[in-house]
Amino acid sequence: GGSHLFSWSITDPGYTIASNIANEFPEAAGDLHRASLVELGLILFAATILFQLIAQLWLRRVRKRVGGRA
């Protein structure tokens, strides 16, 4: 069972953003609820793009050090 309460412990139950969107979107009650789920999706998308850019920059630095295509 997941919990909507925030906790700093990784052993406490909780929901991921993706599972929260998937579970609640079909039953979203009202425009505010649906808009907040879309906002969560945009936050997840932005985080994914940010991590991808960081990984690409890191790979570029590694390739320069190795002197080839790593």
Residue frames as a rotation matrix with the C-alpha (Angstrom) as fourth column:
GLY 1
0.555 0.832 0.000 0.00
0.832 -0.555 0.000 0.00
0.000 0.000 -1.000 0.00
GLY 2
-0.432 -0.675 0.598 1.21
0.675 -0.682 -0.282 3.38
0.598 0.281 0.750 -0.99
SER 3
0.174 0.416 -0.892 0.78
0.878 -0.476 -0.050 6.51
-0.446 -0.775 -0.448 1.00
HIS 4
0.520 0.077 0.850 0.29
0.606 -0.735 -0.305 10.09
0.602 0.674 -0.429 -0.14
LEU 5
0.963 -0.227 -0.145 2.23
-0.021 -0.600 0.800 11.35
-0.268 -0.767 -0.583 2.86
PHE 6
0.573 -0.819 -0.030 5.77
-0.314 -0.185 -0.931 12.57
0.757 0.543 -0.363 2.19
SER 7
0.921 -0.365 0.133 8.61
0.004 0.351 0.936 10.86
-0.389 -0.862 0.325 4.01
TRP 8
0.382 -0.870 -0.311 12.40
-0.924 -0.361 -0.123 11.13
-0.005 0.335 -0.942 3.79
SER 9
-0.231 -0.451 0.862 12.81
-0.501 0.815 0.292 7.41
-0.834 -0.364 -0.414 4.46
ILE 10
-0.473 0.008 -0.881 13.17
-0.860 0.216 0.463 5.17
0.194 0.976 -0.095 1.40
THR 11
-0.973 0.108 -0.204 11.65
0.141 0.977 -0.158 2.26
0.183 -0.183 -0.966 3.32
ASP 12
-0.509 0.847 -0.153 8.31
-0.117 -0.244 -0.963 4.00
-0.853 -0.472 0.223 3.95
PRO 13
-0.202 0.505 0.839 5.48
0.882 0.466 -0.068 3.23
-0.426 0.727 -0.539 1.52
GLY 14
-0.198 0.166 -0.966 4.66
-0.196 -0.972 -0.127 5.76
-0.960 0.164 0.225 -1.15
TYR 15
0.690 0.479 0.543 3.61
0.479 0.261 -0.838 6.35
-0.544 0.838 -0.050 -4.74
THR 16
-0.604 -0.777 0.177 5.76
0.635 -0.335 0.696 7.29
-0.481 0.533 0.696 -7.70
ILE 17
-0.501 0.405 -0.765 4.62
-0.469 -0.870 -0.153 10.21
-0.727 0.282 0.626 -9.84
ALA 18
-0.768 0.172 -0.617 3.88
-0.559 0.292 0.776 7.90
0.314 0.941 -0.129 -12.76
SER 19
-0.748 0.520 -0.412 1.77
0.566 0.824 0.013 5.50
0.346 -0.224 -0.911 -10.69
ASN 20
-0.559 0.543 -0.627 -0.07
0.331 -0.547 -0.769 8.41
-0.760 -0.637 0.126 -9.12
ILE 21
-0.566 0.326 -0.758 -1.02
-0.739 -0.607 0.291 9.74
-0.366 0.725 0.584 -12.56
ALA 22
-0.777 0.222 -0.589 -2.02
-0.277 0.720 0.637 6.31
0.565 0.658 -0.498 -13.85
ASN 23
-0.733 0.486 -0.477 -4.14
0.674 0.615 -0.410 5.47
0.094 -0.621 -0.778 -10.79
GLU 24
-0.401 0.567 -0.719 -5.91
0.456 -0.558 -0.694 8.79
-0.794 -0.606 -0.035 -10.34
PHE 25
-0.907 -0.007 -0.421 -6.37
-0.296 -0.701 0.649 10.24
-0.300 0.713 0.634 -13.83
PRO 26
-0.728 0.679 -0.095 -9.36
0.271 0.413 0.870 8.08
0.629 0.608 -0.485 -14.85
GLU 27
0.102 0.791 -0.604 -11.17
0.932 0.137 0.336 8.99
0.348 -0.597 -0.723 -11.63
ALA 28
-0.871 -0.484 -0.078 -10.08
0.483 -0.820 -0.306 12.63
0.084 -0.304 0.949 -11.36
ALA 29
0.130 0.958 -0.256 -12.90
0.985 -0.155 -0.080 14.61
-0.116 -0.242 -0.963 -9.78
GLY 30
0.819 0.305 -0.486 -12.99
0.288 -0.951 -0.111 18.05
-0.496 -0.049 -0.867 -11.32
ASP 31
0.843 -0.446 0.301 -10.75
0.140 -0.359 -0.923 20.29
0.519 0.820 -0.240 -13.33
LEU 32
0.516 -0.676 0.527 -8.39
-0.845 -0.504 0.181 21.14
0.143 -0.538 -0.831 -10.47
HIS 33
0.457 -0.314 0.833 -7.63
-0.292 0.831 0.473 17.48
-0.840 -0.460 0.288 -9.77
ARG 34
0.775 -0.125 0.620 -7.07
0.586 0.509 -0.631 16.73
-0.236 0.852 0.467 -13.45
ALA 35
0.806 -0.484 0.340 -4.91
-0.189 -0.756 -0.627 19.86
0.561 0.441 -0.701 -13.87
SER 36
0.462 -0.661 0.592 -2.75
-0.833 -0.095 0.544 18.88
-0.304 -0.745 -0.594 -10.90
LEU 37
0.514 -0.260 0.817 -2.17
0.198 0.963 0.182 15.42
-0.835 0.068 0.547 -12.43
VAL 38
0.833 -0.236 0.500 -1.18
0.483 -0.129 -0.866 17.02
0.269 0.963 0.007 -15.73
GLU 39
0.694 -0.592 0.410 1.18
-0.643 -0.766 -0.018 19.30
0.325 -0.251 -0.912 -13.78
LEU 40
0.444 -0.520 0.730 2.75
-0.425 0.594 0.682 16.22
-0.788 -0.614 0.043 -12.17
GLY 41
0.687 -0.147 0.711 3.25
0.606 0.656 -0.449 14.79
-0.401 0.740 0.540 -15.66
LEU 42
0.826 -0.385 0.412 4.99
0.039 -0.690 -0.723 17.98
0.563 0.613 -0.555 -16.79
ILE 43
0.548 -0.642 0.536 7.24
-0.818 -0.277 0.504 17.90
-0.175 -0.715 -0.677 -13.73
LEU 44
0.480 -0.331 0.813 8.12
0.070 0.938 0.340 14.27
-0.875 -0.106 0.473 -14.47
PHE 45
0.802 -0.147 0.579 8.82
0.594 0.089 -0.800 15.16
0.066 0.985 0.159 -18.12
ALA 46
0.764 -0.528 0.372 11.05
-0.438 -0.847 -0.302 18.10
0.474 0.067 -0.878 -17.13
ALA 47
0.455 -0.605 0.654 13.00
-0.660 0.265 0.703 15.93
-0.598 -0.751 -0.279 -14.66
THR 48
0.606 -0.190 0.772 13.49
0.454 0.880 -0.140 13.28
-0.653 0.436 0.620 -17.35
ILE 49
0.831 -0.294 0.472 14.80
0.324 -0.432 -0.841 15.86
0.451 0.852 -0.264 -19.83
LEU 50
0.666 -0.595 0.451 17.11
-0.730 -0.645 0.227 17.34
0.156 -0.480 -0.863 -17.19
PHE 51
0.421 -0.505 0.753 18.58
-0.303 0.704 0.642 13.94
-0.855 -0.499 0.144 -16.28
GLN 52
0.717 -0.122 0.687 19.01
0.634 0.524 -0.569 13.12
-0.291 0.843 0.453 -19.97
LEU 53
0.826 -0.420 0.375 20.90
-0.100 -0.765 -0.636 16.37
0.554 0.488 -0.675 -20.61
ILE 54
0.508 -0.652 0.563 23.15
-0.814 -0.150 0.561 15.78
-0.282 -0.743 -0.607 -17.59
ALA 55
0.492 -0.298 0.818 23.89
0.148 0.955 0.259 12.24
-0.858 -0.007 0.514 -18.81
GLN 56
0.828 -0.170 0.534 24.72
0.543 0.004 -0.840 13.51
0.140 0.986 0.095 -22.31
LEU 57
0.709 -0.597 0.376 27.12
-0.560 -0.800 -0.216 16.14
0.429 -0.057 -0.901 -20.91
TRP 58
0.431 -0.539 0.723 28.76
-0.614 0.412 0.673 13.52
-0.661 -0.734 -0.153 -18.69
LEU 59
0.631 -0.164 0.758 29.19
0.490 0.842 -0.225 11.13
-0.602 0.513 0.612 -21.64
ARG 60
0.884 -0.315 0.345 30.71
0.134 -0.537 -0.833 13.92
0.448 0.783 -0.432 -23.73
ARG 61
0.524 -0.713 0.466 33.29
-0.851 -0.461 0.251 14.58
0.036 -0.528 -0.849 -20.99
VAL 62
0.413 -0.342 0.844 34.09
-0.208 0.867 0.454 10.86
-0.887 -0.363 0.287 -20.67
ARG 63
0.812 -0.072 0.579 34.55
0.552 0.416 -0.723 10.54
-0.189 0.907 0.377 -24.44
LYS 64
0.788 -0.563 0.250 36.98
-0.367 -0.755 -0.543 13.47
0.495 0.336 -0.801 -24.46
ARG 65
0.354 -0.665 0.658 39.05
-0.847 0.071 0.528 11.87
-0.397 -0.744 -0.538 -21.69
VAL 66
0.399 -0.150 0.905 39.10
0.127 0.986 0.108 8.45
-0.908 0.072 0.412 -23.33
GLY 67
-0.449 -0.596 -0.666 39.77
-0.521 -0.430 0.737 9.92
-0.726 0.678 -0.118 -26.74
GLY 68
-0.975 0.174 -0.137 37.15
-0.020 0.548 0.837 8.00
0.221 0.818 -0.530 -28.64
ARG 69
-0.138 0.989 0.048 33.61
-0.676 -0.129 0.725 6.83
0.724 0.068 0.687 -28.58
ALA 70
-0.959 -0.193 0.209 32.83
-0.282 0.543 -0.791 5.38
0.039 -0.818 -0.574 -25.18
